[in-house]
Amino acid sequence: MGTGNGTETVRETERKYESARPLGPELIGELAAAVGGAVPGPPTRADLSATYYDTADLRLLQNRMTLRRRKGGHDAGWHLKLPAGADSRDEVREPLGRHREPPAPLVALSRAAHRGAALRPVVELDTVREEWALTDERGETVATVTDDKVTARHLDAGATGGGTSVDTEPLEWAEIEVELAGNGTSEVLDRIEQALLAAGVARSASASKLGRVLADRVPPAPPRPVASPDATAGEVVLAYVAEQAEAIRAADPQVRRDAPDAVHAMRVACRRMRSTFQSFRALLDRSGTDDLVTELRWLAGELGGARDLEVQEARIGAGVAALPPELALGPVAAQTTRFFATRRASAGAAATAALDSDRYVALLDAFDALLAEPPLTDEAAGPAVEVLPALIAKATRRTRRHLRAAHAHPAGHERDLELHEMRKAGKRLRYAAEVSEPALGKKAKKLVKAVKELQELLGEHQDSYVARDLLRELGAAAAAEGANGFAFGWLLRDEQARAEGIEGAVDVAWKAVRRRAAAVTG
């Protein structure tokens, strides 16, 4: 999954201010003094020219992304800025190149926002920048402060190439930008802000220059459902669905960049949303959610190969590394590495292909459509505190049935399968309790915690089950190569013993779940 050759990512943490007075030596000195021991360097000047790209209806900006082609300065090139928390964005950079069409890697990274719509020039910005570096007593830069004089022009978003200027007066303004550097912390930003406010400089209402230019052209965000103790059952469930839809969109560029745990985050959001549709069918008409359940299962499945292999490679690799020398017969570590490398490459390609597909874009569109016109039933209008406990009770009974079925089988394959089904039912119970937390409060929160502890045990049991199958494959592959598969058989024996030890702990954890569920359901 990666973003292409020449791609670089830089984390930016910055704040913008309305420039009420020039950033001369006196004010710069005040800002440096506010940091404590910092020294301002000499000012440097740069002339910057940037063309910003977006869809005709500004989908990138609506998703807090910006894409630009900038000339001038030390970082000329294509820049895609992605949200990364308060005051922070990840700037993904590509070389400037000769072409004016956005680079394919950046188009791919922003696909969850633009969804295949054409990206065209929308704004051109010229900036005359004067910049000061603030360095600490060790000579390390902790922040940069810039005084920007900006001229902006609207462009015809339907034009090709460089675009054409819309017949309006250029917009001009001055702003101060403070950006962390090196070892700078948020405390540095706070101290500089206090000094600026004391000097009569106000925080900018817009987090970006582009947002300032296009503020009156961005369509209003659709109303988002809100969950609260006095909300209806439908409002609580829809608020949770909206949260998961946002989590899937936010994880998209991270999955494409191979960010740690990104695949896991997207997959969990898919599961949570799917489970919500299944657990709360009494509130959301199945005719409006069954197709989404199918598509969410597909997406989670396409992502699952990469995540499952990541987990199993770490698990089996740790087992191999811990083997005493007398048991590690043959090139066991090399065999394990080769085994997983080919499978990971294939799984990663499958995940990327899924995100690049029209089917995935249609799924994102379906989220929006459902939230815009939710298929609520009459029961969804009831108070959440009265409606949701009964649905949690149903999910609890489903989980209990699979535990009883597991007890009905002797240790072995059939019991393993039932414990896996219990794990899946337990997830639905956990997510149903999560949905209900805003309405049911601490009782639901305690249930979530209890089910999570049960889930960790059942997850460990399932991971052991999968590991045993993979260890059999590894042993067979070693034998086919004329090597010794003894070590993999030894690890398989350890996994079997580990799984049997977990089963007793599951019964204890279930008692805690049953007690917490009873407190919620009465």
C-alpha positions as CSV (number, residue, x, y, z in Angstrom):
1,M,0.0,0.0,0.0
2,G,2.3,3.1,0.0
3,T,1.9,6.3,-1.9
4,G,4.6,6.2,-4.5
5,N,8.2,7.1,-5.1
6,G,9.4,10.5,-4.0
7,T,6.6,10.9,-1.5
8,E,7.4,12.6,1.8
9,T,5.2,13.3,4.8
10,V,5.7,16.1,7.3
11,R,3.7,16.7,10.4
12,E,2.7,20.4,10.7
13,T,1.4,21.9,13.9
14,E,0.6,25.6,13.5
15,R,-1.8,28.4,14.4
16,K,-2.8,31.5,12.3
17,Y,-3.5,35.0,13.5
18,E,-4.9,38.2,12.0
19,S,-2.0,40.6,11.5
20,A,-2.9,43.8,13.4
21,R,0.6,45.2,13.4
22,P,3.8,44.4,11.4
23,L,6.0,41.7,12.7
24,G,9.0,43.9,13.4
25,P,12.0,43.3,15.6
26,E,10.2,44.5,18.7
27,L,7.3,42.1,18.5
28,I,9.5,39.2,17.4
29,G,11.6,39.9,20.5
30,E,8.5,39.7,22.7
31,L,7.5,36.4,21.2
32,A,11.0,35.0,21.7
33,A,11.0,36.2,25.3
34,A,7.6,34.6,25.9
35,V,9.1,31.1,25.0
36,G,11.8,31.6,27.6
37,G,15.4,31.8,26.6
38,A,14.7,31.7,22.9
39,V,16.5,33.9,20.4
40,P,15.1,35.1,17.1
41,G,17.2,34.6,14.0
42,P,17.5,37.0,11.1
43,P,14.4,37.3,8.9
44,T,14.4,35.4,5.6
45,R,12.1,36.4,2.7
46,A,10.4,34.2,0.1
47,D,7.9,34.8,-2.7
48,L,5.4,31.9,-2.9
49,S,2.9,31.1,-5.6
50,A,0.4,28.3,-5.0
51,T,-2.5,26.9,-7.1
52,Y,-5.1,25.0,-5.0
53,Y,-7.1,22.1,-6.5
54,D,-10.5,20.8,-5.4
55,T,-13.7,19.5,-6.9
56,A,-16.3,21.9,-8.2
57,D,-18.3,21.5,-5.0
58,L,-15.1,21.7,-2.8
59,R,-15.2,18.2,-1.4
60,L,-11.6,18.3,-0.2
61,L,-12.1,21.4,1.8
62,Q,-15.3,20.0,3.3
63,N,-13.2,17.1,4.6
64,R,-10.5,19.5,6.0
65,M,-8.1,18.6,3.2
66,T,-6.1,20.9,0.9
67,L,-4.2,20.1,-2.3
68,R,-1.9,22.6,-3.9
69,R,1.0,23.0,-6.3
70,R,3.4,25.5,-4.9
71,K,6.4,27.2,-6.4
72,G,9.0,29.2,-4.4
73,G,10.4,28.6,-0.9
74,H,12.3,25.6,0.5
75,D,9.5,23.1,0.0
76,A,8.2,23.8,-3.5
77,G,6.1,20.9,-4.8
78,W,2.7,19.3,-4.6
79,H,1.3,19.3,-1.1
80,L,-1.7,17.4,0.2
81,K,-2.7,18.3,3.8
82,L,-4.6,15.8,5.9
83,P,-6.2,16.5,9.3
84,A,-4.1,15.1,12.2
85,G,-5.7,16.5,15.3
86,A,-5.9,19.9,16.9
87,D,-3.6,22.5,15.2
88,S,-1.9,19.6,13.3
89,R,-2.0,18.3,9.8
90,D,0.1,15.8,7.9
91,E,1.5,17.4,4.7
92,V,2.2,14.7,2.1
93,R,4.6,16.0,-0.5
94,E,5.4,15.1,-4.1
95,P,8.0,16.6,-6.4
96,L,6.8,19.6,-8.5
97,G,7.3,17.9,-11.8
98,R,6.4,19.3,-15.2
99,H,2.7,18.6,-15.3
100,R,-0.1,20.6,-13.7
101,E,-2.3,17.6,-13.1
102,P,-2.3,16.5,-9.5
103,P,0.0,13.5,-8.9
104,A,-1.7,10.1,-8.8
105,P,-0.5,9.2,-5.2
106,L,-2.1,12.4,-3.8
107,V,-5.3,11.8,-5.8
108,A,-5.5,8.3,-4.3
109,L,-4.9,9.5,-0.8
110,S,-7.8,12.0,-1.0
111,R,-10.2,9.6,-2.7
112,A,-12.5,9.2,0.2
113,A,-13.2,12.9,0.0
114,H,-13.4,13.5,-3.8
115,R,-14.7,10.1,-4.7
116,G,-13.5,10.2,-8.2
117,A,-14.8,13.7,-9.1
118,A,-12.3,15.8,-11.1
119,L,-9.8,17.9,-9.3
120,R,-9.4,21.3,-10.9
121,P,-7.8,24.7,-9.9
122,V,-10.0,26.7,-7.6
123,V,-7.8,29.4,-6.1
124,E,-4.4,30.9,-6.8
125,L,-2.5,32.4,-3.9
126,D,0.6,34.7,-4.0
127,T,2.3,35.2,-0.7
128,V,5.2,37.4,0.3
129,R,6.6,35.8,3.4
130,E,9.0,37.0,6.0
131,E,10.1,34.3,8.4
132,W,11.9,34.2,11.7
133,A,13.2,31.1,13.5
134,L,13.1,31.0,17.3
135,T,16.0,29.0,18.7
136,D,16.5,27.7,22.3
137,E,19.7,27.9,24.4
138,R,21.0,24.8,22.6
139,G,20.6,26.5,19.2
140,E,17.7,24.3,18.2
141,T,14.7,25.8,16.4
142,V,11.5,25.4,18.5
143,A,9.2,27.5,16.3
144,T,9.0,29.6,13.2
145,V,7.0,32.8,13.0
146,T,6.0,34.2,9.6
147,D,4.5,37.5,8.5
148,D,2.5,36.7,5.3
149,K,1.1,39.3,2.8
150,V,-1.4,37.3,0.8
151,T,-3.2,38.0,-2.5
152,A,-5.8,35.5,-3.6
153,R,-7.8,35.0,-6.8
154,H,-10.7,32.7,-7.5
155,L,-10.2,30.4,-10.5
156,D,-12.8,28.6,-12.7
157,A,-13.0,25.1,-11.2
158,G,-14.1,23.7,-14.5
159,A,-11.1,24.8,-16.4
160,T,-8.2,22.6,-17.3
161,G,-4.5,23.2,-16.9
162,G,-3.8,26.3,-14.8
163,G,-7.5,27.4,-14.7
164,T,-8.8,30.9,-15.6
165,S,-9.3,33.7,-13.2
166,V,-12.9,34.5,-12.2
167,D,-13.8,38.2,-12.8
168,T,-13.7,39.3,-9.2
169,E,-11.4,41.7,-7.2
170,P,-8.4,39.9,-5.7
171,L,-8.7,39.3,-2.0
172,E,-5.8,40.7,0.1
173,W,-4.9,40.3,3.7
174,A,-2.0,39.9,6.1
175,E,-1.6,37.1,8.6
176,I,0.8,35.7,11.2
177,E,1.6,32.0,11.2
178,V,3.3,30.3,14.1
179,E,4.5,26.7,13.5
180,L,6.3,24.3,15.8
181,A,9.7,23.0,14.8
182,G,12.2,20.5,16.1
183,N,11.6,20.0,19.8
184,G,8.9,22.5,20.1
185,T,5.8,21.6,22.2
186,S,2.2,22.8,22.4
187,E,3.3,24.9,25.4
188,V,5.5,26.9,23.0
189,L,2.5,27.6,20.9
190,D,0.5,28.6,23.9
191,R,3.1,31.0,25.2
192,I,3.6,32.7,21.8
193,E,-0.2,33.0,21.5
194,Q,-0.5,34.7,24.9
195,A,2.2,37.2,23.8
196,L,0.3,37.8,20.5
197,L,-3.0,38.3,22.2
198,A,-1.4,40.8,24.6
199,A,-0.1,42.7,21.6
200,G,-3.6,43.0,20.2
201,V,-3.2,40.2,17.6
202,A,-6.3,38.0,17.3
203,R,-6.6,34.3,16.4
204,S,-7.7,33.8,12.8
205,A,-11.2,32.5,12.3
206,S,-10.0,30.2,9.5
207,A,-7.5,27.3,10.0
208,S,-6.1,27.7,6.4
209,K,-5.7,30.4,3.8
210,L,-7.8,28.5,1.3
211,G,-10.6,28.1,3.9
212,R,-10.6,31.9,4.3
213,V,-10.9,32.5,0.6
214,L,-13.7,30.0,0.0
215,A,-15.6,30.4,3.3
216,D,-18.7,31.6,1.6
217,R,-18.6,28.9,-1.1
218,V,-18.4,25.8,1.1
219,P,-21.8,24.1,1.3
220,P,-23.1,23.9,4.9
221,A,-22.4,20.6,6.6
222,P,-25.5,18.3,6.9
223,P,-26.9,18.2,10.5
224,R,-25.3,15.4,12.5
225,P,-27.4,13.3,14.9
226,V,-26.6,13.9,18.5
227,A,-26.7,11.2,21.3
228,S,-27.7,12.4,24.8
229,P,-29.5,10.9,27.8
230,D,-32.9,12.3,26.7
231,A,-32.4,11.4,23.0
232,T,-34.6,9.0,21.1
233,A,-33.4,5.5,20.4
234,G,-33.0,6.4,16.7
235,E,-31.0,9.5,17.5
236,V,-28.6,7.5,19.7
237,V,-28.1,4.8,17.1
238,L,-27.7,7.2,14.2
239,A,-25.1,9.2,16.1
240,Y,-23.0,6.0,16.5
241,V,-23.4,5.1,12.8
242,A,-22.2,8.6,11.8
243,E,-19.2,8.2,14.1
244,Q,-18.2,5.0,12.4
245,A,-18.7,6.4,8.9
246,E,-16.3,9.2,9.8
247,A,-13.8,6.7,11.2
248,I,-13.8,4.8,7.9
249,R,-13.3,7.9,5.9
250,A,-10.5,9.2,8.3
251,A,-8.7,5.8,8.1
252,D,-8.7,5.7,4.3
253,P,-5.5,7.8,3.7
254,Q,-3.8,6.2,6.7
255,V,-4.4,2.7,5.2
256,R,-3.0,3.8,1.9
257,R,0.1,5.2,3.7
258,D,0.7,2.0,5.7
259,A,0.3,3.9,8.9
260,P,0.4,1.7,12.1
261,D,-2.9,0.1,13.0
262,A,-4.7,2.0,10.2
263,V,-6.1,-1.2,8.7
264,H,-7.3,-2.4,12.1
265,A,-9.0,1.0,12.7
266,M,-10.9,0.9,9.5
267,R,-11.8,-2.8,9.9
268,V,-13.1,-2.2,13.4
269,A,-15.2,0.7,12.2
270,C,-16.7,-1.5,9.6
271,R,-17.5,-4.1,12.2
272,R,-19.1,-1.6,14.6
273,M,-21.4,-0.2,11.9
274,R,-22.4,-3.6,10.6
275,S,-23.0,-4.9,14.1
276,T,-25.2,-1.8,14.8
277,F,-27.4,-2.5,11.8
278,Q,-27.7,-6.1,12.9
279,S,-28.4,-5.5,16.6
280,F,-30.8,-2.6,16.1
281,R,-33.0,-3.9,13.3
282,A,-36.0,-3.0,15.4
283,L,-35.0,0.7,14.9
284,L,-33.5,0.7,11.4
285,D,-35.6,-0.9,8.7
286,R,-33.7,-3.8,7.1
287,S,-34.6,-2.8,3.6
288,G,-32.4,0.3,4.1
289,T,-29.5,-1.5,5.8
290,D,-29.1,-5.0,4.6
291,D,-27.2,-4.0,1.5
292,L,-24.9,-1.9,3.7
293,V,-24.3,-5.0,6.0
294,T,-23.2,-7.0,2.9
295,E,-20.9,-4.3,1.7
296,L,-19.4,-3.6,5.1
297,R,-18.7,-7.3,5.4
298,W,-17.0,-7.2,2.0
299,L,-14.8,-4.3,2.9
300,A,-13.8,-5.7,6.3
301,G,-13.0,-9.0,4.5
302,E,-10.7,-7.3,2.0
303,L,-8.9,-5.5,4.8
304,G,-8.8,-8.5,7.0
305,G,-6.2,-10.5,5.2
306,A,-3.5,-7.9,5.8
307,R,-4.5,-7.3,9.4
308,D,-4.7,-11.1,10.3
309,L,-1.4,-11.8,8.7
310,E,0.2,-8.9,10.6
311,V,-1.1,-10.3,13.9
312,Q,-0.1,-13.9,13.1
313,E,3.4,-13.0,11.8
314,A,4.1,-11.2,15.1
315,R,2.6,-14.1,17.1
316,I,4.4,-17.0,15.4
317,G,7.6,-14.9,14.9
318,A,7.7,-14.4,18.7
319,G,7.3,-18.1,19.2
320,V,10.1,-18.9,16.8
321,A,12.4,-16.4,18.4
322,A,11.8,-17.9,21.9
323,L,12.6,-21.5,20.8
324,P,15.6,-23.0,22.5
325,P,18.4,-23.7,20.0
326,E,18.0,-27.5,20.4
327,L,14.3,-27.2,19.2
328,A,14.9,-24.7,16.3
329,L,16.0,-27.3,13.8
330,G,16.8,-25.8,10.4
331,P,16.3,-22.3,9.1
332,V,13.0,-21.8,11.0
333,A,13.1,-18.0,11.2
334,A,13.9,-17.7,7.5
335,Q,11.1,-20.1,6.6
336,T,8.7,-18.1,8.7
337,T,9.7,-14.8,7.1
338,R,9.4,-16.1,3.5
339,F,6.0,-17.7,4.3
340,F,4.5,-14.4,5.6
341,A,6.2,-12.0,3.1
342,T,4.5,-13.4,0.0
343,R,1.1,-13.5,1.8
344,R,1.4,-10.0,3.1
345,A,2.2,-8.6,-0.3
346,S,-0.9,-10.3,-1.7
347,A,-3.2,-9.1,1.1
348,G,-1.9,-5.6,0.9
349,A,-2.6,-5.5,-2.8
350,A,-6.2,-6.7,-2.2
351,A,-6.8,-4.0,0.4
352,T,-5.6,-1.3,-1.9
353,A,-7.6,-2.6,-4.8
354,A,-10.7,-2.5,-2.6
355,L,-10.2,1.1,-1.7
356,D,-9.6,2.0,-5.3
357,S,-12.8,0.3,-6.5
358,D,-16.0,1.9,-7.5
359,R,-17.7,-0.5,-5.1
360,Y,-16.0,1.2,-2.2
361,V,-16.9,4.7,-3.4
362,A,-20.5,3.5,-3.7
363,L,-20.4,2.4,-0.1
364,L,-19.2,5.8,1.1
365,D,-22.0,7.4,-0.9
366,A,-24.4,5.0,0.8
367,F,-23.3,6.1,4.2
368,D,-24.2,9.7,3.3
369,A,-27.6,8.7,1.8
370,L,-28.6,6.7,4.9
371,L,-27.7,9.5,7.3
372,A,-29.5,12.0,5.1
373,E,-32.7,9.9,5.0
374,P,-32.4,7.3,7.8
375,P,-34.8,4.3,7.5
376,L,-36.1,4.7,11.0
377,T,-39.0,2.5,12.3
378,D,-41.8,3.7,14.5
379,E,-40.0,2.2,17.5
380,A,-37.0,4.4,16.9
381,A,-39.0,7.4,18.1
382,G,-39.2,6.0,21.6
383,P,-36.9,7.2,24.4
384,A,-33.5,5.5,24.2
385,V,-33.5,4.8,28.0
386,E,-36.6,2.7,27.5
387,V,-35.9,1.1,24.1
388,L,-32.2,0.1,24.1
389,P,-32.1,-2.2,27.2
390,A,-34.3,-4.7,25.6
391,L,-32.1,-4.9,22.5
392,I,-29.0,-5.3,24.7
393,A,-30.8,-8.2,26.5
394,K,-31.3,-9.9,23.1
395,A,-27.6,-9.6,22.3
396,T,-26.8,-11.0,25.7
397,R,-29.0,-14.0,25.2
398,R,-27.4,-14.7,21.8
399,T,-23.9,-14.7,23.3
400,R,-25.0,-17.0,26.1
401,R,-26.4,-19.5,23.6
402,H,-23.0,-19.9,21.9
403,L,-21.3,-20.4,25.2
404,R,-23.7,-23.2,26.1
405,A,-23.2,-24.8,22.7
406,A,-19.5,-24.7,23.2
407,H,-19.9,-26.5,26.6
408,A,-21.9,-29.2,24.8
409,H,-18.9,-30.2,22.7
410,P,-15.7,-31.9,23.9
411,A,-12.4,-30.1,23.4
412,G,-11.6,-29.9,19.7
413,H,-12.7,-28.4,16.4
414,E,-16.5,-28.1,17.2
415,R,-15.9,-26.4,20.5
416,D,-13.4,-24.0,18.8
417,L,-16.0,-23.1,16.2
418,E,-18.7,-22.3,18.8
419,L,-16.3,-20.2,20.9
420,H,-15.6,-18.3,17.7
421,E,-19.3,-17.7,17.2
422,M,-19.5,-16.6,20.8
423,R,-16.7,-14.1,20.1
424,K,-18.7,-12.7,17.2
425,A,-21.9,-12.5,19.2
426,G,-19.9,-10.9,22.1
427,K,-18.8,-8.2,19.7
428,R,-22.3,-7.4,18.8
429,L,-23.1,-7.2,22.5
430,R,-20.2,-4.9,23.2
431,Y,-21.0,-2.6,20.3
432,A,-24.7,-2.5,21.3
433,A,-23.5,-1.4,24.8
434,E,-21.2,1.2,23.2
435,V,-24.1,2.6,21.2
436,S,-26.1,2.9,24.3
437,E,-23.6,4.6,26.6
438,P,-24.7,8.2,25.9
439,A,-28.3,7.3,27.0
440,L,-27.7,4.6,29.6
441,G,-24.5,6.0,31.2
442,K,-22.2,4.2,33.7
443,K,-24.1,0.9,33.6
444,A,-23.6,0.6,29.9
445,K,-19.9,1.7,30.2
446,K,-19.3,-1.0,32.8
447,L,-20.9,-3.6,30.5
448,V,-18.6,-2.5,27.7
449,K,-15.6,-3.0,29.9
450,A,-16.7,-6.5,31.0
451,V,-17.5,-7.6,27.5
452,K,-14.1,-6.2,26.3
453,E,-12.3,-8.4,28.9
454,L,-14.3,-11.4,27.6
455,Q,-13.5,-10.4,24.0
456,E,-9.8,-10.3,24.7
457,L,-9.9,-13.9,26.0
458,L,-12.0,-15.1,23.0
459,G,-9.8,-13.2,20.6
460,E,-6.7,-14.8,22.1
461,H,-8.4,-18.2,21.7
462,Q,-9.3,-17.5,18.0
463,D,-5.8,-16.2,17.3
464,S,-4.5,-19.5,18.7
465,Y,-6.9,-21.4,16.5
466,V,-5.7,-19.6,13.4
467,A,-2.1,-19.9,14.4
468,R,-2.4,-23.7,14.6
469,D,-3.6,-23.9,11.0
470,L,-0.8,-21.7,9.9
471,L,1.8,-23.7,11.8
472,R,0.5,-26.8,10.1
473,E,1.0,-25.0,6.7
474,L,4.5,-24.0,7.8
475,G,5.4,-27.5,8.8
476,A,4.1,-28.9,5.5
477,A,6.0,-26.2,3.5
478,A,9.2,-27.1,5.4
479,A,8.8,-30.8,4.6
480,A,8.1,-30.0,0.9
481,E,11.4,-28.1,0.8
482,G,13.3,-31.0,2.4
483,A,13.7,-29.2,5.7
484,N,12.7,-30.2,9.2
485,G,9.2,-29.1,10.4
486,F,9.7,-30.2,14.0
487,A,9.9,-26.7,15.4
488,F,6.5,-25.8,13.9
489,G,4.9,-28.9,15.4
490,W,6.3,-27.9,18.8
491,L,4.8,-24.5,18.6
492,L,1.5,-26.0,17.5
493,R,1.5,-28.1,20.7
494,D,2.1,-24.9,22.7
495,E,-0.8,-23.2,21.0
496,Q,-3.1,-26.0,21.8
497,A,-2.2,-25.9,25.5
498,R,-2.6,-22.1,25.5
499,A,-6.1,-22.4,24.0
500,E,-7.2,-25.0,26.5
501,G,-6.0,-22.8,29.4
502,I,-8.1,-19.8,28.0
503,E,-11.4,-21.8,28.0
504,G,-11.6,-21.8,31.8
505,A,-11.0,-18.1,32.0
506,V,-13.9,-17.5,29.5
507,D,-16.4,-18.9,32.0
508,V,-15.3,-16.6,34.7
509,A,-15.3,-13.6,32.4
510,W,-18.8,-14.5,31.2
511,K,-20.2,-14.3,34.8
512,A,-19.0,-10.7,35.0
513,V,-20.7,-9.9,31.7
514,R,-23.9,-11.5,32.8
515,R,-23.9,-9.5,36.0
516,R,-23.3,-6.1,34.2
517,A,-25.8,-6.9,31.5
518,A,-28.5,-7.6,34.2
519,A,-27.8,-4.2,35.7
520,V,-28.5,-2.6,32.3
521,T,-31.5,-4.6,31.3
522,G,-33.1,-4.9,34.7
